[in-house]
Amino acid sequence: MTLWTPLAHLFVDGYNMIGAWSELQQMRDRHGLDAARQQLVESLINYSALQDYETVIVFDAHLQRDPEYREPLTRHLSAHYTNFAETADTYIEKACASQARQLRYTQKRLIVATSDRAQQQTVTGYGAECVSAKQLGRLVRQAKLKSRPKQRPRQKSSGRFLFNALDAQAQQRLTQMRFGMK
């Protein structure tokens, strides 16, 4: 069994993304916050796997009295729900301070996705790179487009036989073979 080492550690301020991505805002407004969180998770599952990032989406306690917990979702992604009265910003800053010491020796990247300018400045002090919520949204969409299989345009068949779907040169060659001509 080999140990997996991600190319980077990505911390995402979950509610910051929901507030900034129009598709997540619409989902939240139509179907509620849980649906928007789920859509964000699904988007980042694919992105994290494609980029080979270890991603943690952090959600504030958001007026809940539940204790903090971390939910592993895939090898690349987990969701962390903070303690009551702890913000995602505080959690991410503490995690960056802790990770910075470890990553200094491994040359791994530490990335924080948030549009909160004060948090960006704080985590940059720990050596993290920052991307805004909108930038991460663009990166996720670009990765999704790149991962789609390339499809060739389909030629319209002029009949029900395979022969009719072939180009003229292939049809001529098959006809020659059929009648024993070379």
N, C-alpha and C positions, 0 to 999 in steps of 0.2 A: 504494500500500500504506500503510495506517495503522498506527501503532504502538499497541499495546495497553497501557493503563495500568490496572492492577488497583486496586480500591477499597481493598484492604488486603493486607498481607503476613502470612501466618499460618505460624508455625513450630509443628510438632506433635512432641512427644516420643513416638515410635512405641510403644516398649515400655511406656511409662506408660499409653497408651490400651489396649493389649492386656491389661494387668493390671487395668484398671478397668472395661472394658465387658464385661458378662457374656457377650454373644454372642461376643466375641473370645476370652474365657477358654475358653469351651466349644469353640470351633474349635481353639484351641491344644491343649487337652487331648485332643481326639479325633483331630485330623489333623496336629498339629505346628505349630511356630512359623512355618514358611513359609506355611502355609494361613491362619493368623491375620493375618500381615502382608499377604497378598494381599487378604483380606476388608477390612482397614482401608483399604488403598489404594483399593479399589473404592468404599467408602463415601465417602471424601474426594474422589474424582474428581468425583462428582455434586455434592457439597456445595460444593466450590470453584468449580465452574462456575456453579452457581445463585447463589452469593454474589458472584461475580466477584472471588475472592481468588486471589492467587498463593500457593500452599501448598507448603511443604517439610516432608515427613515425615522426621524424623531418627531413625535407628536406630544404637544403640551398636555398636561392633565385635563385641561379645558373644563374646569369646574367640576371635575370628577373627584371623588374621594378614594378612588382605588389606589392601591400601592403600585409603585413602578414595576414594570415587567418588560421583558424582551421576548419577542415572538420570532423565532427563526422561521423564515418562509421558504428559502431555498439556500443552496450552498453560497450564493452570492449576496443574498438580501435578507435583512431582518428588520422588523419594526420595533421601535422602542417607545414605550409610553411612560412619560415621566411621573414622578411622585406628585401628589397634590401640592400646588403652589410652586413647583419647579418649572421653569420655562424650558422650552427646547433650546433657547440660546444658552442658558446656563449649562445644560447637559452637554451640548456640543462643545462649548468652551472647555469644560473639564476634560472631555474625551480628547480634544486636540492637545491639551497640555500633557496628558498621559501618553498619547500616541507619539507626540513629537519626540519625546525622549527615546522611545523604542525605535522609531523610524529613522532617526539620525544615523544609526549604524547599518541599516538595511537599504538605504537609498530608495525607499518606497515613497510614492507621492501621497500626500494628505490633501483632500479636496473638500471644501465646504460649499454647499449650495444654499444660498440665502440672499435675499435682497436687503437685509438689514445692514445698513452701512456701519453702524457701531460694532456689530458682531464681526463683519468682514475685517475691520481694522484689528480687532482683538485676536482673531484666529490667525491672521497674517503674521502677528507677532510670534506665534508658535510655529511658523514655517509652513502654514497651510496655504494652498492656492484657493482662490474664491471664484465662484461663478454665480451670477445672479439667477433668480428664478426663471426669468425669461430666456437666459442663455441656456440653462439646463433643458428647458422645454424644447428649444431649437435642436440641441444636441440629441435629445431623445427621438425627436421626429426624423432627423437626418439618419440616425442609426437604424431606425425602423425601415426607412426607404432603402437603405443600402442592403439590408438583410433580406429583402423580398427577392424571390427568385426572378431572374430575367426571363420574360416571356417573349417569344417571337410572335409577330403577327401571324395569324392563321390565314392561309389562303383558302378562298372559297372554292369548294369542290363543285364541278359542273356536272356531277352525276353521282350515282351511288357506289361506283366502283373505285377502288384505290388508284387504278390507272389514271382516272380523270383528275386526281389530286396532284399528279406528278407534273414537273415542268416539261416543256416540249422536247428537250434533248433526251430526257430519261424515257419519255414515251416512245420516241423514235428508236432508241437503243433496245427497249423491250420488244418492240414490233419486229425489229431485225432478228433478235434472238428467237422469237416465236416462230418465224418462218425460216430459220436456219441460215440466215444471212449474217455475214460478219461485218 
